[in-house]
Amino acid sequence: QVQLVESGGGLVQPGGSLRLSCAASGRTFSDYAMAWFRQAPGKMREFVASISRSGTTTYHADSVRGRFFISRDNAKNTMYLRMNNLTPEDTALYYCAAGFGIATMKQSGYDSWGQGTQVTVSS
């Protein structure tokens, strides 16, 4: 398995922006499809975005499409999530995940998970 560490979370006002990072180690990063999921208090963990091994194919959940943008830099073994126009509904613990198959919205497609980084959107 690959080891994953998220960073970049924090407190931001509504309408603000953040960029999350997910640093990978232990395996060849470019062998893995990657994704971001999030879990708000009292809710199930949900898909946010995924990206293929090469970075050429991305998927975004309807709730974030047009505001969030997933990307990766295989030379730096890092994945990113740029989040714009944040709302209180985006408040959650954000997890990055890695899987050896194709990029998918299903949690079962990923077998390595980070510990999460908290994003809180509040005025």
Buried (B, 14 or more C-beta within 10 A) or exposed (E): EBEBBBBBBEEBEEEBEBEBBBBBEEBEBEEBBBBBBBBBEEEEBBBBBBBBBEBEEBBBBEBBEEBBBBBBEBEEBBBBBBBBEBEEEBBBBBBBBBBBEEBBBEBEBBBBBBEBBEBBBEE
